[in-house]
């Protein structure tokens, strides 16, 4: 076959294009990390007087660590809410027929596709109408609700690969639905669920557009950073951003490994949008 | 095989939750857009079209909406120009490194929006990395002021953020193309150029549409990048909404603008979904 010669010609510029795009994608992240060690501050080329001072400053900064704790708390509860409603939602979309199913499917996915401002404002109006005071609780409700979409897509993808004969066998052998769910369905979806939890946790830790409108007195980490950015920038923000990047990186790579283990290369949102 | 009780138990809780925290809030947005604010800043629950009249009467709203659409359109085009060839390269030419490269694309996708927008701010500022680099190598004498606080900065940052979003569906659609179609085209004597334009590209159109919709819709509603990097000339429609919900205190008018955005977005999603179906070969 002469395909080799043909691809050789067209692939001459493609690798260079790919390198350029990767450069574009990673340049800001690399810059961010390099300047977190720069003694001269955020700007200035070349970076000089490498130092760990900004990290030292960061570790002594109580306001940041309070906001980190708030974010961890919010993310953990959001994972709980999103899974508690996202797993049944995926099951319902997979195996139940009910009036309004098509609308329900779209509604669940909407926060993933809609600009965050619309979801944030709509929830703000709900809390206003029901006289709920804005606090970390309202942020948790916002994150949990918006991220049901992620839990549903991930678990729905897992369900497509699930062999229903196992559940059927369990029911035939006399286990009730409750036992079948906990002993057969959930263990089979294990990888999808852990993957979804990781993704939801990471997204909640980083979320800002919805939180922006639902914030009370206590800041989450992204909102604490946002507040400081408006007052001017210091390499301390580079330092915390670099740490966020490292943690996101670990979570994403772990999630990816889990998804590959479960079903090959993942396609984010793909399966559910295509059905 | 599943009993009615089982189906009710898996269906009702998510249905109720989603109704309470998504359906009702979106419906409230609709209601608010017909209400008004009294001079002593109380929401008046009387129904009228005044907010919508205001939208069309005062130029700044429509102008800003069009400017936002123009920014979003540029982001979409750049994201496609960066994302499509990359997806094509990964799908057809990356060989063994495909998996690693794929991970390299999705990592920035999930890395904090704020971190990336902030990084661009430190690069583009007048004392920023790029300007000091240009002066260091004597390409410029003075900092280039247009880099930060301009629509340019917003388009650049949003392109950076939404390129991986655009890449994903395109890559997925390229991966779905049966390879024997491509081989058949080669074997029947088509040039690589013809094979691409007559076989591969038409089959990837659903992915292109999905990717373009993501990029356009999400950048259209963005308000953080313009606040951080846009300056006065980079204001987008969501920034007006934010100020109406904040200092300007006119929630109903803000709701009316949001609802217009929501309708526009849903119309686009609907349109793109139908076009995708039309172009899908399954």
Boltz contact constraints between the chains, C-beta under 6 A:
constraints:
  - contact:
      token1: [A, 3]
      token2: [B, 186]
      max_distance: 6.0
  - contact:
      token1: [A, 6]
      token2: [B, 192]
      max_distance: 6.0
  - contact:
      token1: [A, 10]
      token2: [B, 192]
      max_distance: 6.0
  - contact:
      token1: [A, 11]
      token2: [B, 93]
      max_distance: 6.0
  - contact:
      token1: [A, 14]
      token2: [B, 89]
      max_distance: 6.0
  - contact:
      token1: [A, 17]
      token2: [B, 85]
      max_distance: 6.0
  - contact:
      token1: [A, 18]
      token2: [B, 86]
      max_distance: 6.0
  - contact:
      token1: [A, 18]
      token2: [B, 89]
      max_distance: 6.0
  - contact:
      token1: [A, 21]
      token2: [B, 82]
      max_distance: 6.0
  - contact:
      token1: [A, 21]
      token2: [B, 86]
      max_distance: 6.0
  - contact:
      token1: [A, 25]
      token2: [B, 108]
      max_distance: 6.0
  - contact:
      token1: [A, 28]
      token2: [B, 116]
      max_distance: 6.0
  - contact:
      token1: [A, 28]
      token2: [B, 119]
      max_distance: 6.0
  - contact:
      token1: [A, 28]
      token2: [B, 120]
      max_distance: 6.0
  - contact:
      token1: [A, 31]
      token2: [B, 123]
      max_distance: 6.0
  - contact:
      token1: [A, 31]
      token2: [B, 129]
      max_distance: 6.0
  - contact:
      token1: [A, 32]
      token2: [B, 119]
      max_distance: 6.0
  - contact:
      token1: [A, 42]
      token2: [B, 122]
      max_distance: 6.0
  - contact:
      token1: [A, 43]
      token2: [B, 127]
      max_distance: 6.0
  - contact:
      token1: [A, 43]
      token2: [B, 128]
      max_distance: 6.0
  - contact:
      token1: [A, 43]
      token2: [B, 132]
      max_distance: 6.0
  - contact:
      token1: [A, 44]
      token2: [B, 132]
      max_distance: 6.0
  - contact:
      token1: [A, 45]
      token2: [B, 129]
      max_distance: 6.0
  - contact:
      token1: [A, 45]
      token2: [B, 132]
      max_distance: 6.0
  - contact:
      token1: [A, 45]
      token2: [B, 133]
      max_distance: 6.0
  - contact:
      token1: [A, 45]
      token2: [B, 136]
      max_distance: 6.0
  - contact:
      token1: [A, 85]
      token2: [B, 14]
      max_distance: 6.0
  - contact:
      token1: [A, 85]
      token2: [B, 17]
      max_distance: 6.0
  - contact:
      token1: [A, 88]
      token2: [B, 10]
      max_distance: 6.0
  - contact:
      token1: [A, 88]
      token2: [B, 13]
      max_distance: 6.0
  - contact:
      token1: [A, 88]
      token2: [B, 14]
      max_distance: 6.0
  - contact:
      token1: [A, 89]
      token2: [B, 14]
      max_distance: 6.0
  - contact:
      token1: [A, 91]
      token2: [B, 10]
      max_distance: 6.0
  - contact:
      token1: [A, 92]
      token2: [B, 10]
      max_distance: 6.0
  - contact:
      token1: [A, 92]
      token2: [B, 11]
      max_distance: 6.0
  - contact:
      token1: [A, 95]
      token2: [B, 2]
      max_distance: 6.0
  - contact:
      token1: [A, 96]
      token2: [B, 7]
      max_distance: 6.0
  - contact:
      token1: [A, 96]
      token2: [B, 11]
      max_distance: 6.0
  - contact:
      token1: [A, 98]
      token2: [B, 11]
      max_distance: 6.0
  - contact:
      token1: [A, 107]
      token2: [B, 18]
      max_distance: 6.0
  - contact:
      token1: [A, 107]
      token2: [B, 22]
      max_distance: 6.0
  - contact:
      token1: [A, 108]
      token2: [B, 18]
      max_distance: 6.0
  - contact:
      token1: [A, 115]
      token2: [B, 218]
      max_distance: 6.0
  - contact:
      token1: [A, 115]
      token2: [B, 221]
      max_distance: 6.0
  - contact:
      token1: [A, 117]
      token2: [B, 221]
      max_distance: 6.0
  - contact:
      token1: [A, 117]
      token2: [B, 223]
      max_distance: 6.0
  - contact:
      token1: [A, 117]
      token2: [B, 238]
      max_distance: 6.0
  - contact:
      token1: [A, 118]
      token2: [B, 258]
      max_distance: 6.0
  - contact:
      token1: [A, 118]
      token2: [B, 262]
      max_distance: 6.0
  - contact:
      token1: [A, 121]
      token2: [B, 258]
      max_distance: 6.0
  - contact:
      token1: [A, 122]
      token2: [B, 25]
      max_distance: 6.0
  - contact:
      token1: [A, 122]
      token2: [B, 26]
      max_distance: 6.0
  - contact:
      token1: [A, 122]
      token2: [B, 29]
      max_distance: 6.0
  - contact:
      token1: [A, 123]
      token2: [B, 25]
      max_distance: 6.0
  - contact:
      token1: [A, 125]
      token2: [B, 28]
      max_distance: 6.0
  - contact:
      token1: [A, 125]
      token2: [B, 32]
      max_distance: 6.0
  - contact:
      token1: [A, 126]
      token2: [B, 25]
      max_distance: 6.0
  - contact:
      token1: [A, 126]
      token2: [B, 28]
      max_distance: 6.0
  - contact:
      token1: [A, 145]
      token2: [B, 21]
      max_distance: 6.0
  - contact:
      token1: [A, 168]
      token2: [B, 1]
      max_distance: 6.0
  - contact:
      token1: [A, 177]
      token2: [B, 6]
      max_distance: 6.0
  - contact:
      token1: [A, 202]
      token2: [B, 110]
      max_distance: 6.0
  - contact:
      token1: [A, 206]
      token2: [B, 112]
      max_distance: 6.0
  - contact:
      token1: [A, 208]
      token2: [B, 114]
      max_distance: 6.0
  - contact:
      token1: [A, 222]
      token2: [B, 114]
      max_distance: 6.0
  - contact:
      token1: [A, 241]
      token2: [B, 115]
      max_distance: 6.0
  - contact:
      token1: [A, 244]
      token2: [B, 112]
      max_distance: 6.0
  - contact:
      token1: [A, 244]
      token2: [B, 115]
      max_distance: 6.0
  - contact:
      token1: [A, 245]
      token2: [B, 111]
      max_distance: 6.0
  - contact:
      token1: [A, 248]
      token2: [B, 111]
      max_distance: 6.0
  - contact:
      token1: [A, 252]
      token2: [B, 107]
      max_distance: 6.0
  - contact:
      token1: [A, 252]
      token2: [B, 110]
      max_distance: 6.0
  - contact:
      token1: [A, 256]
      token2: [B, 103]
      max_distance: 6.0
  - contact:
      token1: [A, 267]
      token2: [B, 172]
      max_distance: 6.0
  - contact:
      token1: [A, 268]
      token2: [B, 168]
      max_distance: 6.0
  - contact:
      token1: [A, 270]
      token2: [B, 172]
      max_distance: 6.0
